[in-house]
């Protein structure tokens, strides 16, 4: 992976959840996947919702890359807003390796099978961290050299505030809290959330979240 982490490209999609699905009120939020350049190509972290091909294709062009350059697809977890574009994206690419936590494999359909993303495994310099709770097989990714963290849905941002994932979408609240403690302990200088933009001083913001009520 390039040491200039400014080369990472976020792909942002808007999601609408109707009232009654996750509570009495409708929800509107963004979901982000990421293109991470490395010396031999590009890692795609998550694939977004169905219909994400156009946005990801535009983002690839923006970093002077093509679908052929995607060497690996890493899925942080099995929820639709993170894996929904997988089948269509697979049809555009040239047999990249597809990685996910093994505990989530049964919920991720993929025609050629998935690679098990084990704790501590490295995908092009991105180290996998087992961060269950949101789903059993949830994984975060950390690039220590550039102090860059992709926490998946361990937490997200809302303006300048970091928030836990909604309880309605969380498999195990106790595990989710432990995973939040784990990512805070990394003291990452940059945190690229799957939901919401970057915040200033993410370590301080995470500490503040942990100090408040669960």
N, C-alpha and C positions, 0 to 999 in steps of 0.2 A: 504494500500500500504506500502511496506517496506520503511523505512526511508533511506536505502542505495540505492540512485537512480542510482548507477552504475550497479544495477541488470537489468535495462531496456535494452532490446535487440532490436537493429534496424535490420530490414530486408530490404535489398537494391536491387532494380530491375532497370535495364536499359531500357529506353524508346526511341524509334526513331519516330519522327513525320516527314512525308515526306514533301518536298517542296510544297507550295501551300495550306497547311492546316492552318497554323498559320502565314503565311507570305511567301515571295518569296524563302527563304532559308530553308533547312531542319533543324530540331532541334534534338539534342541528350541530354538527361538529365537523372538523376536518380530520382526515387520515392521511398520513404521510408514509411514503416509501422512499428509499434512498439509493442513489447510485454512488458507489465508492470506487474510484479508480485505483488500480494497482499496476505494477509494471507490465503485466501480461494481459490486461483487460479490465473488466469492471465487475464488481460484486453488486448484485441487486438485493437489497434488504426489503423483504415483503413485496407483494405484488398488487396491493390495493384492492379496490372493489372490481367486480366485473365491469368491463368497458374501459379499463385503465390503459390499454395498449397505446392509444393516441398520445396521451400525456407523457407516458414513459418514453415513447419514441421521440417526442419533441425534446425531452430532457437529455436523451442520449445524443441527439444532434447538437445540443447546446454545449456538450463537453467534447465535441468532435469524435464521437463514438457511434457504433451501430449495434444492432441486435447481435451480430456475430461476435462482438467483443464481450458479451456477458459470459463470464466463465463459471459463475456460481450464483445461485439464488438461495438466500438464507431466509427462512420463514421464522419469525419470532414466536408465532403461535398459530393456533388453528381457527381463529375467528374469521368470519367471512370478509370483513373489511381489510384483512391482511393477506388472505389467500385467494380472494375471489377472482383475481385476474390471472391466476397461475396457468390455467389451461390455454387461454389465448396467447399469453406471453410465451409459453413453451412452444407453441406453433411458429413463433417468430424467431426463436433463437436456434442455436446449433448445439444441442445436447449439453447444456451446462449441468453441473452437479447441483442437485436440489437438497438442501439441508433443513432439518427440523428436529426439535426434541422428540425422542422416541415415544414419550408418553402421549404425544399429540398425533402420532402418525395415523392412527385409525380414523381420525376426523379430517385428514387431508388427502383427498383423492388425487392421485398422480399416476399416469399410465406406465411410467418406467420405474416407479419406486422411489423412495426417499433415502437419503443418507442420514444416519443417526448423528445428531449434533450433541456430542457428549460434553459434560463439564470439562472445561479446560482445552477443548479442541480449538485449533486455529484454522480459520478460513482466510487465506491471503492476509495474514497478520491480524485479523479480527478474532479475539479470543472469546469463546462462548462461556457464558455464566448461567448456570441453572438458577432461574428465578421463578419458581412455581408460585401459584396462588391465583393469578388471573386465569390461567389454565394449568393443568398438571405438567405439561411439557414446555412451558414458557421459557424462552431463552433471551437474555440480553447479550450485547456484544460490546467489547471494550478494546480499544486500540491504545495500549499503554504509552507507546512512544509519543503520540500526539495528545494524550490525555482526553480522548474522545469516546464518549459513551452513547450507545444506542440502547435505551432501556425498554424498547417495545412498549407494552402497556403496564409496566410496573407503576408508572406515574405519567401524568400528562400536564400540560400547562394551560392556563386560562389567563391571558394577559401576562402580568408579571408574577402570577401566583402558580405554584405547583400543587396539583391535586392528585389524590388517589383515583384509581379507576372506579367507576360506579359499582356499587355492591351488586347490582342486578346482573352485571357481566363478569363477576368474580367467582371463581370456583371455590376457593378456600381463603377466607379472610385472614386467618392466622398466618398461613404461608405467605400471603401477599404482603403482610406487614414485615415478616422476616426478610423477604426479598427487597423491600424498600430500604430496610436497614442496611442490607448488603450493598446496594448500589450507592447509598450515601457514603459508605465507608471508603469508597474508591477515591473520593475527593476529585472527581473529574472536572477539568477546566471547562469542557464543553459537553453539553448533554443535548442530543438531538431526539426530541420526543416524537413518538408516532402520532400523537394528538397534541397539537399546539406548537407554537414557535419556541425558539430558544429564550431563556431568561438570563439576565445578568446574575452573576454569582450563584450558579446552580447548587453548589455545595451548601451555601448558607440557606438557600430556599428549601432544600431537602431537609436540613436540620430543623428549620422552622416548622415544616410539615410534621416531622416526627415528634416535635415537642408539643404539638397540639393534640386535640382529641382524635381518636381513630374513627 
